[in-house]
Structures are given as C-alpha cells and as structure tokens.
Amino acid sequence: MNLMYSSTRDANIKVTASEAILKGLSDDGGLFVPEQIPTLSVSFAALAQMSYQEIAYEVMKLFLTDFTEQELKACIQAAYDSKFDTTQIAPIVCVDGAYYLELFHGATIAFKDMALSILPHLLTTSAKKNQVQNEIVILTATSGDTGKAAMAGFADVEGTRIIVFYPKNGVSRIQEMQMVTQKGKNVEVVAIHGNFDSAQSGVKEMFENKELAKDLNARGYQFSSANSINIGRLVPQVVYYVYAYAKLLEQEQIQPGEGIHVVVPTGNFGNILAAYYAKQMGIPIQKLICASNENKVLFDFFQTGTYDKKSREFVLTTSPSMDILISSNLERLIYQIAGCDDKKNAELMRGLKEEGSYQITEEMKAGLRDFEAGYATEEQTAATIREVYEKTGYVMDTHTAVAAHVCREYQAETKDTAKCVVASTASPYKFVKSVMTAIDERYAEEDEFRLLEELKRVSGTELPGAVREILNANVLHSLECDVDNMEQTVRNLLDL
Ligand SMILES: *Cc1c(COP(=O)(O)O)cnc(C)c1O
C-alpha cells in the first residue's frame, strides 16, 4: 500500500509521493501532507552504526513509497557525494554546552543543500514514473539561500529549467554573487524590487494561475516548485534529525531512548517541521524550540495562538534567510493540530490571505505543547557570535546564532539539562560581514571579500570551495523586475 498525500485544504485530493513532488503545491493552494507519519523500523542500535546515506534510505523509503529501492538509492547516491566537503555530510560538534548539527557542508554552504541536492533527482525520477513529457520549469522565490542551492542542484539537469526570483536589496553580497554567477544553460535569475514575501506571493500566484498553466502546457512546459513547500524538500530534511540522534548515540553522548531538544533558526518553518516529523517517526525529541529573529511572527504565534503579520513591519536583519512574515510550512502544523480538518485549515488560511491574521482555538493550542519559542534581537545575535567565539574559538553564522541565543536562554531559564541539538544552518563565510562585525566592530567598514581572509584567520578554518568559486567568477545574470511584472518576466523568458 502506498502512503498517499492529501491537500491541507481539501482532503479529497489524494496523490502519490511522486505526484506530490511533481506538483509542489496542490491546485487548491494547499500543501501536500502524508496521510500519516510513518514510524522508523530500525532499532537505535542499528541506527547508530549507519552512514548518512543509509539513514537517508531508511527514512525516505517510508515516505516515498512509490519509489523503488533502486530508484531511491540512486537518488541518494547522486545527492550525498563529494559535493559535500565531509563524508559525514552533516557533522555534529559540541561547543559550549550544545551540539551544533552543521548542515552547511554542501555545494552552496547553507542547509538548503541538504534537500536541494536530492530534489532534482527525486523530481526527474517522479517525472519518468508519471510519464511526464513536458519540460519541468522550476519557479522559485528565495530569501537568499534556496535560490543558489536550487540553481546548483538543477543546473544542466536534463528536462528541467529553473527561474529564481530574489529580493534585490534583501540578500548578502556573497549570496547575490553566488546567484548571479551561476552557470547552466537552463538557469535564470531575476532580482525583484520588493522583499521576499512579495517574491513568494508572486510565485504562488503564478502557480495558481490557470491561464498561465495552459499557455505553458501549449509550449511543452509545466511548473514545479523547489520551495520548501515541496514534500521533496521536507522529507530529505527529516533525515538529518534522525542522523543527529544516531551520531549522538554512536559517540555515547546519549543513551538509547534519551530525550533531546532541538533548536531551529526558523523562517518558512520547513526545517523545524522536519524535526517534528522526525519526532513522530520515533526519535525522542522532547522540545522543538523555534528560534526567530526580529521578524518574530512565529514567537508571537506560539505565545498567543494568533498569527498576525499585518500589524508589524518587515525588518531587514543580519539573518536574511529568516526575514519572513508568512511561514508557509506552518500550514502543515496548523492542519495537523486542527485534527486534519481541511475546512478549518482552509478557513484560517483565508483569514491570513484576506485579513493578514488568524487565531487558533484553545483545543488547537494544546497540540502545540511540544513546541517552545524564543527570539533574538540583532544585538543578542551579534553578542552570541562574539561570546561563543571568545570563549571557544568557534565561529558561527548569524542564523545559527539566533538559535544559539534562544538555546542558551532556554537552558538558563528552565535549568533543563537535556542535551540540545542546534541546527547550524549556514557557514559563517556566507554572512562574513555580519559575522566579523559581531566579533569586532572595526570590521564594519571593510570590504566583504577582504573579510573572508580575516575570517579564515580568526576561525582557523579553510575557505570553503563555494567561496573560492565566486572570487573569480563572471556575472552572468542581471535581469531585474518590479513585483507586478513577475508573470510577464516569466512569459518573456519562456517565450510564451
Ligand atoms: C532557509 C534558512 C533558514 C530558515 O529555514 P526554514 O526551513 O525556512 O525555517 C535558516 N537559516 C538559513 C541559513 C537558511 O538558509
């Protein structure tokens, strides 16, 4: 029996895993969710001995049941290879009383690589399985990291094209350079004059646009999404939480069955949702601690039960990949705590779209008991980077520092001694200016590219391959557009 996926807004829609991966988003605007979360079928003792790739197979086979063993293993082998700079893929390091799960050892040095190195393979396999003849057009909005990771994953993958929109003034210089230098004949990058939420809304509208779909089809194209709403992104992210637990067991940091907490720097709610799925699969995660930056819409939601994006300003922070006011993946949690009630969820989401807010019931609030939430101000984020560096020599990036601050605060306030795994989502090299300025304000005036050498010196680490690459690369993309012009831009690029 295949595990089927239904829409969070219409439970009558049921598709297989490969169909859900192909479509990205359901036609009704809902997100695909598995009808139940499978449980792991291996013992902790066995897990502790497995490689990343082996654990990936154990986890993913339970979600992607219409993939054959051979297909899934081929996808995993193609994804988690020497693109990563360590055979561990996601090493875990203990620093200052917490365990940092480093998710930034892939091609673009941010955690998006964990899922986006495998998504193109899952997608092309899904296309074959479903006899899709059209070329797949990946349409993606990015707050900086997804775009590059998606382009790197899809570049020159046969049968696919990719168009990425990013906010012109909302990404770091390194992030922008990484994107505009991307090679590949099937790759387009467009800077929009707006923020990430406008980019994401624009992309979502195109997905829901029937007219556009018809015109695409007439030209032999169809859209799919590489955004974190795609279950082909979500499922590979469950893997590293299982892996983290396995490594802690292997290193005898914990006993089999011992509860841990995870702390996740959160934007679109994809990463932490994957941890929640890992918990439901049987990994003893006690608390899922959601860390926000000053765009703390999620923190307020967990405090009050009201999700309200309208009565707040969008703030540009030093952790731009978390500068998000509409956390798309939260819808999957809302649906679940609503007792998988599609009508109720659809109504709440309508509230968000039309009024900019919604409020959950007391009963639904009870479903959030496994979650804690915290946030870090810009000062707290910088202070965390500086303090941990001064104490231990370990240099973390700004996103990770948001989570590290929330983790330290949680440990201090609750005196809870369970081990905490902090999702470390980017290399400090990617956000070198903010990181170095946090360590010493005199770096604030210096050129971002010069600071790379300085970071190398203070941290005693090697310049990652992804950074060496852009130092001498040519700018290949310079397209810009207004928010209102995104559809026309896509039409022009695809010659519709
Ligand atoms: C995308 C991203 C996040 C946020 O992850 P979500 O899954 O959107 O919550 C955090 N940190 C970095 C570096 C990211 O790239």
The ligand as an SDF file (V2000), in Angstrom:
LIG
                    3D

 15 15  0  0  0  0  0  0  0  0999 V2000
   16.2880   28.9080    4.8970 C   0  0  0  0  0  0  0  0  0  0  0  0
   17.1570   29.1680    6.0590 C   0  0  0  0  0  0  0  0  0  0  0  0
   16.6520   29.2000    7.3570 C   0  0  0  0  0  0  0  0  0  0  0  0
   15.1790   29.0130    7.6610 C   0  0  0  0  0  0  0  0  0  0  0  0
   14.7410   27.7070    7.4150 O   0  0  0  0  0  0  0  0  0  0  0  0
   13.1790   27.4050    7.2290 P   0  0  0  0  0  0  0  0  0  0  0  0
   13.1120   25.9870    6.8260 O   0  0  0  0  0  0  0  0  0  0  0  0
   12.7080   28.3530    6.1620 O   0  0  0  0  0  0  0  0  0  0  0  0
   12.5250   27.6910    8.5360 O   0  0  0  0  0  0  0  0  0  0  0  0
   17.5330   29.4060    8.4000 C   0  0  0  0  0  0  0  0  0  0  0  0
   18.8410   29.6090    8.1700 N   0  0  0  0  0  0  0  0  0  0  0  0
   19.3680   29.5970    6.9330 C   0  0  0  0  0  0  0  0  0  0  0  0
   20.8160   29.8570    6.7540 C   0  0  0  0  0  0  0  0  0  0  0  0
   18.5470   29.3770    5.8370 C   0  0  0  0  0  0  0  0  0  0  0  0
   19.0790   29.3590    4.6100 O   0  0  0  0  0  0  0  0  0  0  0  0
  1  2  1  0
  2  3  1  0
  2 14  2  0
  3  4  1  0
  3 10  2  0
  4  5  1  0
  5  6  1  0
  6  7  2  0
  6  8  1  0
  6  9  1  0
 10 11  1  0
 11 12  2  0
 12 13  1  0
 12 14  1  0
 14 15  1  0
M  END
$$$$
